[in-house]
């Protein structure tokens, strides 16, 4: 479950074209399966960094999304998985199950 939520968050950040990166990044948000996600995206070299919360601020996360991997923390637990596990199809994000 945790991997699905993280992959979904990473996929949304990658799917947003042309995110303007200013000094104070604008918060992005979406709801998936009744869970509210709010996050900001910053650029660190070739890596996008997603920092935010799920469940109305109850669950913090910080993800580093590179060209091949997603790593970081979700609810203070470490996560690390291949970006290829996230698949995009016609505006729908599908997370590969293992």
C-alpha positions as CSV (number, residue, x, y, z in Angstrom):
1,X,0.0,0.0,0.0
2,X,2.7,2.4,0.9
3,X,4.6,1.8,-2.4
4,X,1.4,2.5,-4.3
5,X,0.9,5.8,-2.6
6,X,4.5,6.9,-3.1
7,X,4.5,5.8,-6.8
8,X,1.2,7.6,-7.4
9,X,2.7,10.8,-5.9
10,X,5.8,10.5,-8.0
11,X,3.9,9.8,-11.1
12,X,1.7,13.0,-10.6
13,X,4.8,15.1,-10.2
14,X,6.4,13.7,-13.3
15,X,3.2,14.1,-15.3
16,X,2.9,17.8,-14.7
17,X,4.5,19.5,-17.6
18,X,6.3,22.7,-17.2
19,X,6.2,23.2,-13.4
20,X,7.4,26.7,-12.7
21,X,10.2,26.4,-10.2
22,X,10.3,29.7,-8.2
23,X,11.9,30.6,-4.9
24,X,8.7,29.6,-3.2
25,X,7.2,26.6,-5.0
26,X,3.4,26.5,-5.4
27,X,1.6,23.7,-3.6
28,X,0.0,21.1,-5.7
29,X,-2.8,18.8,-4.5
30,X,-5.0,15.9,-5.6
31,X,-7.3,13.3,-4.1
32,X,-6.9,9.6,-4.8
33,X,-9.1,6.9,-3.2
34,X,-10.3,9.4,-0.7
35,X,-6.7,10.4,0.4
36,X,-5.8,14.1,0.0
37,X,-2.2,14.8,-1.1
38,X,-0.6,18.2,-0.9
39,X,3.0,18.7,-2.0
40,X,5.6,21.1,-3.6
41,X,8.1,20.2,-6.2
42,X,11.6,21.6,-6.3
43,X,14.5,20.8,-8.6
44,X,17.9,19.6,-7.2
45,X,20.1,19.1,-10.2
46,X,18.5,16.4,-12.3
47,X,16.3,15.2,-9.5
48,X,12.8,16.5,-8.6
49,X,12.1,16.6,-4.8
50,X,8.5,16.2,-3.7
51,X,7.8,17.4,-0.2
52,X,4.4,17.2,1.3
53,X,1.7,15.4,3.3
54,X,-1.1,13.0,2.8
55,X,-4.3,12.6,4.9
56,X,-4.7,16.3,5.5
57,X,-1.2,16.8,7.0
58,X,-1.1,13.6,9.1
59,X,1.4,11.7,6.9
60,X,4.6,13.5,5.8
61,X,6.6,12.5,2.8
62,X,9.8,13.6,1.0
63,X,10.6,11.9,-2.3
64,X,13.6,12.3,-4.6
65,X,12.5,11.4,-8.1
66,X,15.5,10.8,-10.5
67,X,15.4,9.5,-14.1
68,X,15.4,5.9,-12.8
69,X,14.5,5.7,-9.1
70,X,12.2,7.1,-6.4
71,X,13.7,7.3,-2.9
72,X,13.0,9.1,0.3
73,X,10.5,8.7,3.2
74,X,6.8,8.3,3.6
75,X,5.4,8.6,7.1
76,X,9.0,8.6,8.3
77,X,9.6,5.1,6.8
78,X,12.3,4.8,4.0
79,X,11.1,4.0,0.5
80,X,13.1,3.1,-2.6
81,X,11.8,1.7,-5.9
82,X,12.4,1.9,-9.6
83,X,10.6,4.6,-11.6
84,X,9.7,1.9,-14.2
85,X,7.3,0.5,-11.7
86,X,5.1,3.5,-12.5
87,X,3.2,3.2,-15.8
88,X,1.2,6.1,-17.5
89,X,-1.8,5.4,-19.7
90,X,-4.0,8.0,-21.2
91,X,-4.0,10.4,-18.2
92,X,-4.4,7.4,-15.8
93,X,-1.6,6.4,-13.5
94,X,-1.2,2.7,-13.0
95,X,1.2,1.4,-10.4
96,X,2.7,-2.0,-11.2
97,X,1.9,-4.6,-8.5
98,X,4.5,-7.1,-7.3
